[in-house]
Amino acid sequence: MKLLRIAVNGLPLYKDTFDVSFYAVQRVQENHLHSVNKLFGNIYVNAVEAFIGINASGKTTALKVISFVRMLLEAIPLNAEYVPDILKEDVKTVFDIYFYADNKIFHLNSEIIRSKKASDSFFTQILSEQLWVKNVSSKVNKTNLLDYDGNEPVRIRKNTDEYLPDDVSIMIAVNKQMKEKSMFVDLSGLTDLNFFLPIRGSVPTEIIELLDPTIEYITVENTNGKIIIRLKFYGQDELVLLNLAELNIYLSSGTVKGIRVFSDAVRVLQSGGYMIVDEIENHFNRELVASLLRLFMNKKTNPKGAVIIFTTHYPELLDELERNDSVFITRSNQGLTVENLNTLLKRNDMKKSEIYQSNFVGGTAPRYKAILAFQKSIVKSLEE
């Protein structure tokens, strides 16, 4: 399964429709084939999708919307505790989701509402759903890829069905029939937390050498529900830890996060799935992040078409990406907006970091007046 487009109306923080396309809208050149994954014909999806913006511009919110959508597609109950809170109370929110699987193009339309119950707790309910499907043919191209005019829905939600909970999508039935499914590793909820992986086994030597070459090995044993971690540095005695949290005492935050992220990246690359990471540069240096992105932009390490979706504050990371249509600019001006860099900048030969930092497309640099006012306040406090 590959996401093609997400369009959402009714989100509380967004100025207009949240509309993000994941397929390559720019022309795909021969020298850029490693940056995209071919679906069929001239339809490709980008291997890397970046969301960038200044503070409070909606980067994390955009990932929350994507996370909510993937849970909807996976038929996860929308009232589960870990489902992102993106809906406004008593406002109908309409999701139009387009995706590719089994050599078919799907369009799921879901109308969802979040209401407060008498107990003051909230309940999310799917009011209506329809699913359209069309087969891939030689006539399908970028112009009509998402066109369903004249097509009747193949499945319509019937809330009278006793077997279907109010907060579970009709995708629960579709997924049982679908041959091609995607693994989603969603780390967006762990931005400020570092969790160690794996639960059992050893951390690959290659990952350890990448993160901290002073470590000889890390192994994890799970015996009768008890976790035992064995950590050894070169030239030192082995340490035996009984709690994963103890690793934070001996390892840097970057090493702990790196073990989790790179181990998950391997799983995603092996399956051809999705990896979602918020603030990808947290605890990492630029070269380490670049190394992670290059894994997804290399056909040798990513032969199955895995995709990484991430947010960042660092415009320099954009220079790792060859295509404008793989970058989304988030901004806040009387409401959040998300725009594809390709619609703001047609030229592909300009350095993306310089474009961003120069405020060429607007709303991508801290407000000069605010910086000046802050400087003046410091000068004034020093004079008192």
C-alpha positions, 0 to 999 in steps of 0.5 A, a space after each residue: 500500500 502506498 499513500 497518494 493523497 490526503 485531503 481533510 476538511 474541518 480540521 480546527 487549526 487549519 485555514 483551509 483544506 489540509 491537502 498533501 500529495 505523496 506522488 511525484 508531481 514533478 517530472 521524474 528524470 533518469 538521474 532522480 530515479 533513486 529518489 522515487 519509487 515507481 508504482 506504474 506507468 509514469 506514476 511515482 511516489 517520493 521515497 522521502 517526504 519532509 515537512 519544515 517550518 518555523 516554530 508553531 507553524 504546524 509541522 507536528 500537527 501535519 504528522 498527527 493528521 498523517 498518523 490519524 489517517 494511517 490508523 483509519 486505514 489500518 482500521 484501528 479503533 479511533 477511540 484508542 488512547 494513542 490515536 492523535 487528537 486532531 478533531 474539533 468537538 461537534 464538527 464534522 471532519 471529512 477525510 478523502 484518502 487516496 492510496 495504491 495497492 494490488 495494482 488498484 487505486 482506492 479512494 476512501 471518503 470518511 465523515 467523522 465527528 468527535 462529541 462529548 458524552 454525558 460523562 464528559 469523556 469524548 467519543 469519536 464516531 464515523 458517521 459515513 464512509 464510501 470506498 471507490 476502486 479503479 483498476 490501473 490501465 494504460 489510460 491512467 496518468 497524472 492528469 486522471 490518477 485521482 479521477 473517479 467521475 462515473 465510478 460507483 462506490 464499491 463499499 458503503 458504510 452501513 451503521 446498522 451493521 452490528 459487527 462494525 463498531 462506530 469508531 472502526 473504518 470499513 477498511 477492516 473488511 478491505 484489509 482482509 482482502 488486500 494482498 499488499 499492505 504496508 508496515 507503518 512505524 510511527 515514531 511521531 509520539 516519541 519525539 521527547 522520549 528515548 526508548 530502546 529497541 530491540 526487546 530481544 536479541 542483539 543490536 547489530 554491530 553495524 548500527 553500534 559502530 555507526 552510533 558509538 564505536 566504543 561499544 563492543 556489544 549490546 544484547 537483550 534477554 527476555 526470560 520469564 518476563 524479565 528483561 536483562 541487558 548486557 552492555 560492554 564497552 571495549 576494554 571494560 567489564 560487561 555491565 548487566 542491567 535489569 531495566 531498559 531505562 538504565 541504558 540512559 545512564 551509560 549511553 548518550 541520548 543520540 545513541 539510545 535514539 539512534 538504536 531505536 530509529 535505525 533498527 526501525 529503519 531496517 524493518 521498514 526498508 525490509 518490508 517496503 513500509 512507512 517510517 514517520 519521525 517528528 523532529 528528526 534531528 533531535 539528538 542527532 548530528 546532521 551527518 547522521 540524519 543525512 545517513 538515515 535519509 540516504 538509506 531511503 534514497 538508495 535502491 540498493 538499501 531500499 529496493 522495496 520502495 519504503 518511505 520516510 516522512 519527517 519534520 525538521 527545523 534544519 533547512 540544511 537537511 533539505 539539500 539532501 533532497 533532489 526534488 522540490 515536490 518532496 518538501 512541504 512548507 508549513 506556515 501559520 497566519 490566521 490558521 495553519 497551511 501546508 504547501 508543496 515547495 514545487 507549487 512555490 518554486 518551479 526551479 529545481 536548481 536552486 539550493 533549498 536551504 538558501 531559499 528557505 533561510 532567505 524567506 524567498 517563499 515567505 513565512 519561513 524565517 523568524 519575524 525580523 521585528 520580533 527579533 529586533 524587539 527582543 534585542 531592544 528589551 535585553 539592551 533596556 534591561 541592561 541599562 536599568 
